[in-house]
Amino acid sequence: MDSKGVTEQPTSFERPETGVDPAESRGALVRTSTPSSAHATPPHTPGGAAALPAQARTGETPSTPGTTAPSGPSKEPPVIAGNGPEHSQPSVAAEPDTHRPRPVPEAIPPQPGTEQSQESAERRTGQGVPPGRPTPMRRDGDRLRFVGAATRRIARGIDLDEIVMGLCRATVPTFSDAILVYLRDPLPVGDERPTGPVVLRLRRTDRIPEERDTEGGFLPTQQQQEPNELAELSALTAELCEVRPGGALAEVLRGVRPVFADAPAARAALPELLGDDGQLIIPDGQRAILAPLRGRRRVIGAAVFLRRPERLAFEPDDLLVAAQLATHSALGIDKAVLYGREAYIADELQRTMLPETLPRPTGVRLASRYLPAAETARVGGDWYDAIPLPGSRVALVVGDVMGHSMTSAAIMGQLRTTAQTLAGLDLPPQEVLHHLDEQAQRLGTDRMATCLYAVYDPVSHRITIANAGHPPPVLLHLGGRAEVLRVPAGAPIGVGGVDFEAVELDAPAGATLLLYTDGLVESRLRDVWTGIEQLREKLAATAQLTGPDHPPPLEALCDEVLDMLGPGDRDDDIALLAARFDGIAPSDVAYWFLEPEDAAPGRARRLARRALARWGMEDLTDSVELLVSEVVTNAVRYASRPVTLRLLRTDVLRCEVGDDVPQLPRLRQARATDEGGRGLYLVNRLARRWGATRLSTGKVVWFELNRG
């Protein structure tokens, strides 16, 4: 049919008294209309069908309203003037003959009294269909418009449930009275090959609920289907179906093309799909279509379209409609599964790149938050970390890699791993940033990131900070005053050929240091310095709520900081790391230098015994003297410079012995004839924890004991 003959008219008759909105989300309902004076079919019209209007010819007088042109075997079809059916075209008066082609099959009615004329009349007017039932699509233009609207609705879905629901809502009731959608369980992803048998699970059913109107007919409701309204289909069909290799269902699915239920292949395949009781819902005739759902590489399910017995049967052209619906739905489901797998991988990647739990170093409490830019972009390059260092120190790191892709997350993971390795070497903060810059250049020329690296010493109550193009940290003092620390900004990581500078600042007890990424303070609605000032004011206002002598709770403080974000402020990922400095009081620290001589172990035992007596921890004297003697003996045996001994009293008793030998001691099992090698064995058995850390100037061996 010529596309010029398709008019942009509604595709259904509407009954005004029903009050149905043509723009309803469930799709336009095609219904029979009550004959009126303006739409009534003349009694002499063959078959009771309303014929299409005739176009006026040269010299003919157009028909007047309320009259019809004479009809005969060799004349034009009758014309219904006035408000005729929706596909009728008004007559044109005194129009010259332009020999414009007309849709002859649509315009010339079939011969009266024939079976073809009766069926055609019913399909065009909707007669023969119970009142209130949608009439079938009568022309190719109707099908094209329906397929276009249905595919657009299916394409709007993002996840699996939205796509399946879009298929159901687009087809019921416009195309079918009910639908059943089966999908593979589990759904294959990409190129992976399922190992088990092919199992189809009933994913969703939908149908027109029966609601009796005042005329005694049944009308489709406009409200959304409730689960109990679908119980009939679910109760009569099997939830799971295993596709037997070589079976009838497998052959239909392999054929890909939709088939009518009365076809020989479908008659054997439907019982296998729906179960023994499923035949009860299959009407006679061509009123059911079995359509395989094929994705890009394999069949992923099947859809069954059903019409009630009182409705007209499907036509052969409806198989093409079902094929289009099945193809678009299957491709959408394939993409939704791939998107879901990518989102899962992204979430797992982001989760593994960030620390699951923060450490609990001595003298500092930590809290953190991470917010992705959006639910649809959960992967980014923001990260934070807290790394325990020798001497009860802790390294605080926060960084931001450009972008929000998987590549950004991968680069972030490599930089975070590099930072952890460099921190283990106890390098100064500026040296850590220098090595991170070199690592970023090795990863690529366009790998840019910002980073702030700080080392807090709870004994000296000092913090050393180096910055690489990152927003400056904010320090909240105990009295409620918040200040932006003056730290040299430096160049971002990845620029290359630049030096980084570190500054050492006071970190008083009770103060809180806030490290963050630019997503917290910068957006389309405000610049970075305006956001930093708002953050400072927010911290100061929050501190006023708890008074000058009590700092705000750390977790609540992080939540209050995130509350400053407005609706338009979520343009970037946000990483937040808060550190509350408790410090270690000087009265809880004992520190000595020991010369590397044979008398050093004995002197170490005496010093440790005096410190324990001063702290009231005499019950640990025997264990501490034994372990200190063993560790100091190993240190002075190879050291060439003075050995350091430090005792720290916190929630545990910690002993640290440092020397200038970089080789780390290893625990080994001594033989019965060995004279040495049992020192670390005793430490491992008696201490709560122990370890050894390499420094730039040597190493530190430490152990901890529980305080009785």
Wavefront OBJ file of the C-alpha trace (Angstrom):
o trace
v 0.000 0.000 0.000
v 1.302 3.452 -0.864
v 2.563 5.255 2.208
v 0.824 8.430 0.992
v -2.470 6.720 1.573
v -1.816 6.282 5.321
v -3.497 9.102 7.217
v -2.418 10.197 10.668
v -5.782 9.395 12.210
v -6.631 7.538 15.423
v -6.556 3.794 15.016
v -9.651 2.929 16.996
v -13.299 3.682 17.440
v -14.027 5.288 20.808
v -17.200 5.098 22.810
v -17.617 8.531 24.369
v -19.571 7.268 27.308
v -16.748 5.045 28.538
v -14.480 8.025 29.283
v -11.308 6.288 28.138
v -8.333 8.546 27.538
v -6.776 7.811 24.121
v -3.352 8.713 25.536
v -3.601 6.117 28.288
v -0.238 4.588 29.208
v -1.566 1.089 28.512
v -2.004 2.042 24.832
v -5.026 3.127 22.851
v -7.923 0.687 23.117
v -9.628 -0.242 19.886
v -13.319 -0.580 20.657
v -16.637 -0.926 18.850
v -18.745 2.183 18.712
v -22.454 2.466 19.319
v -24.207 3.328 16.072
v -25.612 6.826 15.980
v -27.409 8.954 13.494
v -24.143 10.336 12.213
v -22.395 6.976 12.015
v -25.234 4.638 11.212
v -24.831 2.311 8.268
v -27.617 2.663 5.695
v -29.869 -0.341 5.590
v -29.084 -1.025 1.956
v -25.279 -1.190 2.535
v -24.093 -4.696 1.640
v -23.026 -6.747 4.606
v -23.753 -3.944 6.966
v -20.292 -2.481 6.396
v -19.605 1.230 6.330
v -17.800 1.745 3.044
v -15.046 4.283 2.546
v -16.013 7.653 1.002
v -15.574 8.259 -2.658
v -13.555 11.147 -3.992
v -15.509 13.660 -6.071
v -14.871 13.597 -9.762
v -15.044 16.342 -12.340
v -18.587 17.294 -13.057
v -20.059 15.399 -10.104
v -21.968 17.109 -7.389
v -20.769 16.338 -3.882
v -23.242 14.657 -1.623
v -25.041 16.743 0.925
v -24.957 16.073 4.649
v -27.204 13.295 5.744
v -27.500 11.702 2.306
v -25.619 8.986 0.528
v -24.715 8.625 -3.102
v -26.491 5.892 -5.032
v -24.660 2.645 -5.098
v -24.574 -0.040 -7.688
v -22.375 -2.777 -9.068
v -20.481 -0.448 -11.423
v -20.545 2.765 -9.433
v -18.439 4.268 -6.667
v -18.966 3.028 -3.144
v -21.524 4.855 -1.047
v -20.363 7.897 0.837
v -21.388 8.670 4.384
v -21.306 12.402 4.790
v -20.919 14.392 7.917
v -19.127 12.828 10.880
v -18.219 9.532 9.367
v -15.795 6.837 10.541
v -12.340 7.977 11.474
v -10.689 6.699 8.284
v -13.226 8.366 5.995
v -12.098 11.324 3.907
v -14.328 14.363 3.154
v -15.573 14.871 -0.358
v -13.963 17.604 -2.406
v -16.317 19.829 -4.382
v -15.477 20.773 -7.966
v -11.937 19.441 -7.823
v -10.299 18.769 -11.202
v -9.363 15.214 -11.968
v -5.705 14.847 -11.079
v -5.663 11.049 -11.608
v -4.346 10.620 -8.057
v -4.200 6.882 -7.278
v -6.590 5.685 -4.636
v -6.315 2.660 -2.328
v -8.543 0.483 -4.471
v -8.571 -2.574 -2.131
v -9.636 -0.318 0.722
v -12.188 1.665 -1.320
v -13.941 -1.013 -3.373
v -16.132 -3.138 -1.141
v -16.430 -6.867 -1.720
v -19.420 -8.259 -3.470
v -22.514 -8.490 -1.315
v -23.448 -11.796 0.150
v -20.003 -13.366 0.007
v -18.070 -14.709 2.979
v -15.204 -12.388 2.153
v -17.465 -9.348 2.260
v -18.927 -10.333 5.595
v -15.482 -10.926 7.180
v -14.107 -7.707 5.693
v -17.039 -5.726 7.008
v -16.579 -7.125 10.470
v -12.885 -6.313 10.480
v -13.453 -2.758 9.246
v -16.369 -1.793 11.477
v -15.764 -3.945 14.496
v -19.174 -5.581 14.150
v -19.284 -9.130 15.282
v -17.113 -8.328 18.295
v -18.779 -8.178 21.720
v -19.315 -4.639 23.013
v -16.330 -3.170 24.780
v -13.786 -5.500 23.199
v -10.830 -4.037 21.285
v -11.178 -4.596 17.579
v -8.230 -5.925 15.612
v -5.971 -3.626 13.648
v -7.624 -3.172 10.288
v -4.876 -1.840 8.039
v -1.166 -2.067 7.580
v -0.886 1.523 8.749
v -2.468 0.559 12.059
v 0.078 -2.193 12.544
v 2.983 0.064 11.657
v 1.858 2.727 14.107
v 1.306 0.133 16.806
v 4.710 -1.484 16.286
v 6.384 1.932 16.375
v 4.659 2.919 19.621
v 5.248 -0.484 21.227
v 8.942 -0.611 20.373
v 9.434 2.905 21.704
v 7.799 1.865 24.947
v 9.950 -1.252 25.211
v 13.094 0.741 24.425
v 12.406 3.097 27.332
v 13.197 0.324 29.785
v 16.677 0.111 31.270
v 16.607 -2.904 33.531
v 15.102 -6.322 32.903
v 11.821 -5.776 34.741
v 11.129 -2.488 32.959
v 11.606 -4.069 29.526
v 9.377 -7.051 30.283
v 6.724 -4.774 31.760
v 6.955 -2.526 28.696
v 6.291 -5.513 26.452
v 3.248 -6.510 28.500
v 1.813 -3.013 28.743
v 2.344 -2.330 25.031
v 0.571 -5.484 23.841
v -2.299 -5.802 26.334
v -5.020 -4.955 25.383
v -4.148 -3.347 22.024
v -2.689 -6.458 20.388
v -3.758 -9.327 22.642
v -5.939 -10.001 25.652
v -3.188 -11.732 27.622
v 0.518 -12.434 27.443
v 2.936 -14.808 29.119
v 6.673 -14.085 29.094
v 9.180 -16.865 29.775
v 12.912 -16.179 30.171
v 15.912 -18.425 30.617
v 16.962 -19.021 34.194
v 19.682 -17.953 34.621
v 19.928 -15.542 31.723
v 23.237 -15.927 29.848
v 25.500 -12.899 29.748
v 27.472 -11.963 26.661
v 29.488 -14.815 25.180
v 29.370 -17.110 28.200
v 28.041 -20.574 27.508
v 25.588 -22.015 30.043
v 26.642 -25.454 31.211
v 23.350 -26.831 32.512
v 20.096 -27.595 30.673
v 17.997 -24.798 29.202
v 15.347 -23.850 31.767
v 12.614 -21.295 31.103
v 10.979 -19.510 34.029
v 7.664 -17.668 33.872
v 8.796 -14.084 34.360
v 5.538 -12.180 34.037
v 1.905 -12.573 33.003
v -0.590 -9.888 32.084
v -4.198 -9.945 30.910
v -7.314 -7.815 30.635
v -9.298 -8.217 33.862
v -12.997 -8.701 33.365
v -15.080 -5.823 34.689
v -18.785 -5.823 33.866
v -20.190 -2.524 32.644
v -23.727 -1.209 32.850
v -24.648 -2.701 29.477
v -23.739 -6.199 30.508
v -20.503 -6.347 28.544
v -16.921 -6.621 29.724
v -14.568 -3.666 29.587
v -10.793 -3.537 30.107
v -9.942 -1.577 33.198
v -7.448 1.289 32.968
v -5.872 0.611 36.327
v -2.656 -1.305 36.701
v -2.987 -5.044 37.129
v -2.719 -6.297 40.676
v -1.036 -9.626 41.409
v -4.281 -11.270 42.478
v -5.860 -10.329 39.131
v -3.216 -12.372 37.356
v -3.616 -15.418 39.531
v -5.649 -17.239 36.887
v -2.847 -17.380 34.342
v -0.173 -18.113 36.929
v -2.190 -20.909 38.485
v -2.786 -22.723 35.205
v 0.724 -22.477 33.793
v 3.946 -24.070 34.928
v 6.497 -21.737 36.497
v 9.514 -23.700 35.269
v 10.003 -25.520 32.000
v 13.080 -27.510 31.029
v 13.578 -27.496 27.268
v 14.348 -31.039 26.217
v 16.991 -31.304 23.483
v 15.324 -32.384 20.256
v 11.845 -31.804 21.660
v 9.007 -29.894 20.047
v 9.640 -26.745 22.089
v 13.328 -26.796 21.233
v 12.473 -27.013 17.530
v 10.108 -24.032 17.719
v 12.637 -21.964 19.637
v 15.351 -22.889 17.170
v 13.125 -21.750 14.305
v 12.966 -18.251 15.840
v 9.861 -17.246 13.845
v 6.509 -16.889 15.683
v 3.905 -19.552 14.968
v 0.169 -19.872 15.555
v -0.926 -22.164 18.338
v -2.860 -24.373 15.929
v 0.270 -25.094 13.891
v 1.520 -28.676 14.256
v 4.808 -27.611 15.832
v 3.106 -25.312 18.341
v 0.484 -27.891 19.329
v 3.285 -30.105 20.611
v 5.437 -27.315 22.013
v 2.845 -25.410 24.086
v 2.074 -28.279 26.504
v 5.795 -28.610 27.145
v 6.057 -24.882 27.844
v 2.845 -24.236 29.770
v 2.439 -27.576 31.546
v -0.436 -30.022 31.563
v -3.023 -27.446 32.645
v -1.720 -24.799 30.282
v -3.924 -26.035 27.427
v -6.940 -24.691 29.297
v -5.944 -21.106 28.510
v -5.236 -21.695 24.798
v -8.361 -20.777 22.750
v -9.301 -22.545 19.564
v -8.323 -21.246 16.175
v -5.608 -18.741 15.450
v -6.020 -16.905 18.736
v -2.610 -17.682 20.247
v 0.894 -16.954 18.991
v 4.089 -18.533 20.324
v 6.998 -16.175 19.671
v 10.606 -17.108 20.571
v 12.682 -14.336 22.129
v 16.097 -14.362 20.506
v 18.908 -12.094 21.668
v 22.080 -11.371 19.802
v 23.488 -14.887 20.044
v 20.869 -17.288 21.383
v 17.225 -17.784 22.278
v 16.632 -16.330 25.734
v 12.931 -17.039 26.191
v 9.480 -17.128 24.667
v 6.304 -15.040 24.678
v 2.746 -16.298 24.243
v 0.104 -13.825 22.947
v -3.510 -14.827 23.614
v -6.925 -13.598 22.483
v -10.197 -14.628 24.051
v -12.538 -16.863 22.014
v -15.073 -14.064 21.511
v -12.445 -11.905 19.786
v -11.433 -12.162 16.162
v -8.508 -14.431 15.485
v -5.016 -13.267 14.639
v -4.204 -12.664 10.995
v -1.050 -13.826 9.205
v 0.243 -10.242 9.286
v 0.043 -10.352 13.077
v 2.891 -12.855 13.035
v 5.104 -10.068 11.712
v 3.944 -7.824 14.545
v 4.724 -10.532 17.095
v 8.138 -11.052 15.510
v 8.944 -7.343 15.803
v 7.836 -7.225 19.429
v 9.811 -10.354 20.295
v 12.955 -9.111 18.532
v 12.975 -5.703 20.182
v 12.191 -7.181 23.593
v 14.914 -9.817 23.317
v 17.552 -7.312 22.256
v 16.508 -5.010 25.099
v 16.721 -7.871 27.590
v 20.159 -8.778 26.261
v 21.366 -5.220 26.759
v 19.775 -5.028 30.208
v 21.585 -8.191 31.301
v 24.884 -6.859 29.989
v 24.274 -3.529 31.706
v 23.449 -5.292 34.958
v 26.633 -7.341 34.755
v 28.710 -4.230 34.044
v 27.085 -2.429 36.966
v 27.850 -5.413 39.209
v 31.477 -5.504 38.058
v 31.744 -1.757 38.569
v 30.352 -2.001 42.092
v 32.675 -4.862 42.960
v 35.657 -3.066 41.462
v 34.867 0.121 43.346
v 34.290 -1.778 46.585
v 37.562 -3.694 46.357
v 39.501 -0.556 45.468
v 38.372 1.173 48.659
v 39.191 -0.127 52.154
v 36.472 -2.342 53.600
v 37.266 -1.238 57.150
v 39.491 1.470 58.528
v 42.352 0.552 60.878
v 42.358 1.565 64.536
v 45.778 3.104 65.042
v 46.907 4.355 68.408
v 46.012 7.948 69.228
v 43.611 8.634 66.323
v 40.016 7.756 65.435
v 38.851 7.532 61.825
v 35.600 7.757 59.859
v 34.957 7.819 56.120
v 32.261 8.219 53.491
v 32.104 7.525 49.765
v 29.296 8.648 47.443
v 29.250 7.918 43.694
v 28.254 10.651 41.288
v 24.960 8.873 40.483
v 23.318 5.478 40.663
v 23.982 5.011 36.958
v 27.677 5.941 37.273
v 28.876 4.189 40.389
v 32.486 3.917 39.290
v 34.903 6.780 39.761
v 38.479 7.645 40.533
v 38.068 8.983 44.087
v 39.738 7.062 46.923
v 40.822 7.374 50.516
v 43.055 5.304 52.743
v 44.525 5.114 56.234
v 47.824 3.221 56.580
v 49.431 2.407 59.943
v 53.125 3.326 60.063
v 55.970 2.445 62.443
v 56.099 4.367 65.692
v 52.283 4.398 66.102
v 52.005 6.886 63.265
v 49.331 6.772 60.580
v 49.291 7.942 56.966
v 46.086 9.621 55.748
v 45.565 9.627 51.985
v 42.821 10.993 49.737
v 42.974 11.247 45.938
v 40.949 11.789 42.802
v 41.639 10.377 39.329
v 40.026 12.152 36.382
v 36.901 10.551 34.944
v 34.108 8.236 36.072
v 34.862 5.134 34.022
v 36.251 1.691 34.654
v 39.616 2.996 33.466
v 39.566 5.691 36.135
v 38.768 3.109 38.791
v 41.574 0.835 37.556
v 44.108 3.677 37.627
v 42.880 4.639 41.065
v 43.501 1.100 42.274
v 47.050 1.104 40.947
v 47.843 4.451 42.520
v 46.344 3.360 45.830
v 48.428 0.187 45.804
v 51.542 2.202 44.982
v 50.802 4.593 47.853
v 50.445 1.700 50.277
v 53.765 0.242 49.161
v 55.540 3.578 49.471
v 54.002 4.139 52.898
v 55.367 0.791 54.016
v 58.833 2.072 53.191
v 58.223 5.012 55.559
v 59.102 7.571 52.914
v 58.415 11.260 53.588
v 55.104 12.570 52.157
v 56.785 14.586 49.401
v 58.731 11.512 48.283
v 55.540 9.467 48.181
v 53.919 12.004 45.857
v 57.032 12.095 43.670
v 56.907 8.312 43.167
v 53.164 8.439 42.533
v 53.816 11.017 39.829
v 56.313 8.706 38.170
v 53.877 5.790 38.379
v 51.104 7.864 36.756
v 53.401 8.752 33.871
v 54.205 5.073 33.343
v 50.473 4.317 33.122
v 49.972 6.819 30.280
v 50.457 10.370 29.165
v 46.922 11.461 30.018
v 46.677 9.835 33.472
v 46.075 12.755 35.777
v 45.147 12.689 39.449
v 45.223 14.856 42.535
v 46.356 13.529 45.898
v 46.935 14.696 49.452
v 49.237 12.639 51.702
v 49.535 13.350 55.435
v 51.409 11.578 58.260
v 50.199 12.013 61.839
v 52.470 11.313 64.816
v 50.439 10.886 68.029
v 53.527 11.150 70.239
v 54.742 14.504 68.958
v 51.208 15.751 68.138
v 52.438 16.887 64.739
v 51.220 16.234 61.210
v 53.233 16.450 57.984
v 51.257 17.176 54.783
v 52.193 17.193 51.094
v 49.725 18.178 48.375
v 49.513 17.419 44.642
v 46.847 19.727 43.230
v 44.211 18.667 45.762
v 41.788 20.885 47.732
v 43.340 21.848 51.099
v 42.245 20.036 54.281
v 40.154 21.680 56.979
v 41.113 21.422 60.672
v 38.357 21.717 63.265
v 39.766 22.690 66.661
v 38.333 21.607 69.993
v 36.886 25.038 70.730
v 34.808 25.015 67.524
v 37.083 27.060 65.289
v 37.519 25.650 61.769
v 40.438 26.690 59.609
v 41.589 25.844 56.105
v 45.192 24.680 56.395
v 47.703 26.542 54.276
v 49.341 23.785 52.311
v 51.214 24.376 49.017
v 48.906 23.194 46.255
v 51.546 21.679 43.971
v 50.925 20.186 40.539
v 48.640 17.204 39.921
v 50.080 13.723 39.717
v 50.974 12.797 36.161
v 52.319 16.193 35.070
v 55.918 15.164 35.645
v 59.038 17.194 36.269
v 57.721 19.037 39.339
v 58.768 18.987 42.985
v 56.400 18.571 45.898
v 56.734 20.413 49.164
v 55.728 19.175 52.624
v 54.790 21.290 55.641
v 54.698 20.242 59.297
v 51.850 21.584 61.439
v 50.524 21.183 64.952
v 47.813 18.576 65.486
v 46.428 19.298 68.975
v 44.489 16.654 70.887
v 40.753 16.840 70.276
v 41.119 18.426 66.829
v 39.562 16.873 63.713
v 41.196 16.845 60.292
v 38.883 16.572 57.299
v 40.255 15.312 53.973
v 37.902 15.311 50.968
v 37.721 15.327 47.177
v 36.507 18.215 45.052
v 33.090 16.645 44.528
v 32.161 17.849 48.017
v 32.939 21.508 47.443
v 32.704 22.078 43.684
v 29.734 21.798 41.318
v 28.045 23.602 38.453
v 26.411 25.957 40.938
v 29.506 26.993 42.920
v 33.247 27.222 42.503
v 35.702 25.303 44.648
v 36.664 28.126 46.991
v 33.037 29.009 47.680
v 32.428 25.371 48.526
v 35.458 25.241 50.829
v 34.201 28.279 52.711
v 30.760 26.687 53.058
v 32.421 23.530 54.361
v 34.376 25.496 56.935
v 31.218 27.257 58.104
v 29.354 23.954 58.274
v 32.050 22.391 60.474
v 32.092 25.393 62.786
v 28.300 25.391 63.107
v 28.248 21.670 63.853
v 30.938 22.049 66.532
v 28.866 24.722 68.280
v 26.128 22.194 68.931
v 28.319 20.101 71.260
v 29.960 22.972 73.093
v 33.564 24.171 73.283
v 34.820 21.328 75.495
v 33.463 18.348 73.555
v 34.163 17.651 69.883
v 31.201 16.441 67.789
v 30.894 12.669 67.260
v 32.941 11.665 64.263
v 30.274 9.667 62.401
v 27.639 12.334 62.954
v 30.089 14.969 61.768
v 30.552 13.149 58.448
v 26.784 12.953 57.968
v 26.403 16.664 58.702
v 29.087 17.496 56.170
v 27.294 15.530 53.458
v 24.026 17.310 54.286
v 25.479 20.511 52.866
v 25.094 19.065 49.378
v 22.199 20.532 47.411
v 20.151 19.033 44.549
v 22.585 20.333 41.919
v 25.785 19.576 43.825
v 26.154 15.892 42.885
v 28.277 16.296 39.776
v 31.246 14.207 40.916
v 32.220 11.390 43.242
v 32.809 12.266 46.869
v 35.435 10.694 49.128
v 35.607 11.897 52.709
v 38.091 10.922 55.443
v 37.849 12.389 58.951
v 40.567 11.873 61.606
v 40.087 12.789 65.292
v 43.454 13.371 66.962
v 43.556 11.968 70.473
v 47.343 11.695 70.641
v 49.435 9.996 73.291
v 50.216 11.975 76.429
v 53.931 12.494 77.222
v 53.414 10.736 80.566
v 52.462 7.567 78.642
v 55.699 7.493 76.622
v 59.115 6.194 77.726
v 62.018 6.591 75.252
v 65.728 5.646 75.499
v 68.883 5.300 73.393
v 71.041 2.206 73.928
v 74.601 1.800 72.733
v 75.187 -1.358 70.646
v 77.166 -3.232 73.310
v 76.838 -6.406 75.327
v 75.423 -4.579 78.355
v 72.550 -3.115 76.354
v 70.053 -5.968 77.001
v 70.519 -5.772 80.769
v 70.123 -1.996 80.763
v 66.980 -2.338 78.647
v 65.443 -4.728 81.198
v 66.101 -2.309 84.070
v 64.634 0.668 82.201
v 61.522 -1.254 81.235
v 61.037 -2.477 84.837
v 61.175 1.098 86.188
v 58.673 2.379 83.592
v 56.216 -0.396 84.395
v 56.499 0.327 88.100
v 55.787 4.005 87.447
v 52.670 3.108 85.447
v 51.430 0.531 87.966
v 51.832 -2.389 85.555
v 54.126 -4.640 87.614
v 52.156 -7.725 86.599
v 53.669 -7.438 83.097
v 57.245 -7.061 84.314
v 58.405 -10.640 83.734
v 56.959 -10.879 80.206
v 58.218 -7.433 79.194
v 61.758 -8.032 80.532
v 62.030 -11.359 78.676
v 60.744 -10.011 75.348
v 62.694 -6.735 75.529
v 65.879 -8.647 76.268
v 65.422 -10.918 73.228
v 64.579 -8.107 70.786
v 67.368 -5.799 72.003
v 69.884 -8.654 71.842
v 69.032 -9.241 68.160
v 69.328 -5.520 67.465
v 72.728 -4.860 69.096
v 74.240 -7.944 67.492
v 74.253 -6.320 64.014
v 73.703 -2.587 64.695
v 76.489 -0.030 64.285
v 74.559 2.932 65.700
v 72.620 3.440 68.942
v 69.493 1.332 69.320
v 66.201 3.017 70.289
v 63.791 1.585 72.872
v 60.318 3.045 73.343
v 57.379 1.975 75.519
v 53.876 3.333 74.849
v 51.006 2.999 77.302
v 47.617 3.175 75.567
v 44.854 0.601 75.622
v 47.722 -1.888 75.217
v 51.411 -1.824 76.149
v 53.524 -1.387 73.020
v 57.292 -1.835 72.852
v 59.355 -0.654 69.842
v 63.040 -1.385 69.211
v 64.755 0.360 66.288
v 68.179 -0.126 64.694
v 70.018 0.817 61.501
v 69.962 -2.667 59.908
v 67.417 -2.865 57.031
v 67.119 -6.692 57.024
v 63.873 -7.814 58.647
v 63.952 -10.743 61.119
v 62.098 -13.904 60.147
v 60.410 -16.382 62.422
v 61.916 -19.861 62.117
v 61.794 -23.104 64.029
v 65.085 -23.649 65.914
v 66.505 -27.150 66.188
v 67.403 -28.732 69.498
v 71.127 -28.262 68.906
v 70.897 -24.557 67.888
v 72.184 -22.019 70.387
v 70.037 -19.159 68.969
v 66.947 -18.578 66.900
v 64.434 -18.818 69.763
v 64.012 -15.095 70.458
v 61.265 -14.408 67.904
v 59.649 -17.719 68.771
v 59.170 -16.466 72.345
v 57.901 -13.126 71.091
v 55.375 -14.885 68.835
v 54.094 -17.054 71.719
v 53.876 -14.420 74.465
v 52.959 -11.202 72.633
v 49.447 -10.181 71.596
v 50.786 -8.969 68.251
v 54.195 -8.341 66.824
v 55.800 -7.233 63.593
v 58.752 -5.645 61.853
v 58.736 -2.606 59.564
v 61.529 -1.405 57.322
v 62.445 2.288 57.586
v 64.544 4.519 55.378
v 67.169 4.454 58.150
v 66.809 0.805 59.192
v 63.926 -1.089 60.785
v 61.653 -1.247 63.823
v 60.624 -4.457 65.588
v 57.577 -4.063 67.825
v 55.267 -6.144 69.973
v 52.122 -5.523 72.043
v 50.883 -6.960 75.320
v 47.426 -6.723 76.813
v 47.148 -4.601 79.932
v 46.022 -7.049 82.631
l 1 2 3 4 5 6 7 8 9 10 11 12 13 14 15 16 17 18 19 20 21 22 23 24 25 26 27 28 29 30 31 32 33 34 35 36 37 38 39 40 41 42 43 44 45 46 47 48 49 50 51 52 53 54 55 56 57 58 59 60 61 62 63 64 65 66 67 68 69 70 71 72 73 74 75 76 77 78 79 80 81 82 83 84 85 86 87 88 89 90 91 92 93 94 95 96 97 98 99 100 101 102 103 104 105 106 107 108 109 110 111 112 113 114 115 116 117 118 119 120 121 122 123 124 125 126 127 128 129 130 131 132 133 134 135 136 137 138 139 140 141 142 143 144 145 146 147 148 149 150 151 152 153 154 155 156 157 158 159 160 161 162 163 164 165 166 167 168 169 170 171 172 173 174 175 176 177 178 179 180 181 182 183 184 185 186 187 188 189 190 191 192 193 194 195 196 197 198 199 200 201 202 203 204 205 206 207 208 209 210 211 212 213 214 215 216 217 218 219 220 221 222 223 224 225 226 227 228 229 230 231 232 233 234 235 236 237 238 239 240 241 242 243 244 245 246 247 248 249 250 251 252 253 254 255 256 257 258 259 260 261 262 263 264 265 266 267 268 269 270 271 272 273 274 275 276 277 278 279 280 281 282 283 284 285 286 287 288 289 290 291 292 293 294 295 296 297 298 299 300 301 302 303 304 305 306 307 308 309 310 311 312 313 314 315 316 317 318 319 320 321 322 323 324 325 326 327 328 329 330 331 332 333 334 335 336 337 338 339 340 341 342 343 344 345 346 347 348 349 350 351 352 353 354 355 356 357 358 359 360 361 362 363 364 365 366 367 368 369 370 371 372 373 374 375 376 377 378 379 380 381 382 383 384 385 386 387 388 389 390 391 392 393 394 395 396 397 398 399 400 401 402 403 404 405 406 407 408 409 410 411 412 413 414 415 416 417 418 419 420 421 422 423 424 425 426 427 428 429 430 431 432 433 434 435 436 437 438 439 440 441 442 443 444 445 446 447 448 449 450 451 452 453 454 455 456 457 458 459 460 461 462 463 464 465 466 467 468 469 470 471 472 473 474 475 476 477 478 479 480 481 482 483 484 485 486 487 488 489 490 491 492 493 494 495 496 497 498 499 500 501 502 503 504 505 506 507 508 509 510 511 512 513 514 515 516 517 518 519 520 521 522 523 524 525 526 527 528 529 530 531 532 533 534 535 536 537 538 539 540 541 542 543 544 545 546 547 548 549 550 551 552 553 554 555 556 557 558 559 560 561 562 563 564 565 566 567 568 569 570 571 572 573 574 575 576 577 578 579 580 581 582 583 584 585 586 587 588 589 590 591 592 593 594 595 596 597 598 599 600 601 602 603 604 605 606 607 608 609 610 611 612 613 614 615 616 617 618 619 620 621 622 623 624 625 626 627 628 629 630 631 632 633 634 635 636 637 638 639 640 641 642 643 644 645 646 647 648 649 650 651 652 653 654 655 656 657 658 659 660 661 662 663 664 665 666 667 668 669 670 671 672 673 674 675 676 677 678 679 680 681 682 683 684 685 686 687 688 689 690 691 692 693 694 695 696 697 698 699 700 701 702 703 704 705 706 707 708
